[in-house]
Amino acid sequence: MIISVTLSKPTSEVLKKLGKEYQKIKIKASNSADGASYAAEMFTKTQVFHKKMTEAELSDFLTQNSGITFKNVVTRTDTEEITLLTNKKGKTENSGG
């Protein structure tokens, strides 16, 4: 199970795909009455936006944005920390452990 995800180093795609120029997004596991499993904090230069996601919504969000909208993605699970780094040419390197 994913405990937390941090997306940073936005690309030029961030405004087009997400509608705002987010600098960083932090997502943490949470328990809420409405069934949402994750709480996201989405940071611009001057504001923070909050969004709740289910596990399926989180999976879709990460698939659409990891390495595309954000170059650095750090995912922490129960047993490991996975770092996804993308260079300027779009090549992705994955390290887990």
C-alpha positions in Angstrom: 0.0 0.0 0.0 1.2 3.5 -0.8 1.8 5.6 2.3 2.9 8.8 0.6 3.9 10.3 -2.8 5.8 13.5 -3.5 5.9 14.9 -7.0 8.4 17.7 -7.7 10.3 19.4 -10.5 7.4 20.4 -12.7 7.7 20.4 -16.5 6.1 22.8 -19.0 3.2 20.4 -19.2 1.9 21.1 -15.7 -0.3 24.1 -16.6 -1.8 22.3 -19.6 -2.5 19.0 -17.8 -3.4 20.2 -14.3 -4.7 23.8 -14.9 -2.4 25.5 -12.5 1.4 25.9 -12.2 2.0 23.6 -9.4 5.5 23.5 -8.0 5.1 20.4 -5.8 2.4 17.9 -4.9 2.4 15.9 -1.7 -0.1 13.0 -1.3 -0.5 11.1 2.0 -2.7 8.1 3.0 -5.6 9.2 5.1 -8.8 7.8 6.6 -11.9 9.9 5.9 -15.6 9.4 6.4 -16.3 10.0 2.7 -14.3 7.0 1.6 -11.3 8.9 0.2 -8.1 7.1 0.9 -5.6 9.8 0.1 -5.3 13.6 0.7 -3.3 15.7 -1.7 -1.6 19.1 -1.1 -0.9 20.9 -4.4 1.5 23.8 -4.0 1.8 26.8 -6.4 4.2 29.6 -5.6 1.7 31.4 -3.4 -1.2 29.0 -2.6 -1.9 25.4 -1.5 -4.9 23.5 -2.9 -6.3 20.4 -1.2 -7.9 17.4 -2.9 -9.1 14.0 -1.7 -8.6 10.9 -3.9 -9.6 7.3 -3.8 -7.0 4.6 -4.4 -8.1 4.3 -8.0 -8.0 8.0 -8.6 -4.4 8.1 -7.1 -3.3 5.3 -9.5 -4.7 7.2 -12.5 -3.2 10.5 -11.4 0.3 8.9 -11.0 0.0 7.1 -14.3 -0.8 10.3 -16.1 1.7 12.6 -14.3 4.7 10.6 -13.2 7.7 11.5 -15.4 5.4 13.6 -17.6 4.2 16.5 -15.6 6.7 16.1 -12.8 10.3 14.9 -13.3 10.9 13.6 -9.7 8.5 11.3 -8.0 9.2 9.6 -4.6 6.7 6.9 -3.6 6.8 5.4 -0.1 5.1 2.1 0.6 5.0 -0.2 3.6 8.2 -1.8 2.6 10.2 0.4 0.3 10.9 3.9 -1.1 10.8 4.2 -4.9 12.4 7.2 -6.6 11.5 8.0 -10.3 13.8 10.5 -11.9 13.3 11.9 -15.4 15.9 13.8 -17.4 15.5 16.7 -19.8 15.2 14.3 -22.7 12.3 12.4 -21.1 14.3 9.3 -20.2 13.2 7.8 -16.8 15.4 6.1 -14.2 13.8 4.1 -11.4 15.5 3.2 -8.2 13.8 1.3 -5.4 15.0 0.0 -2.1 
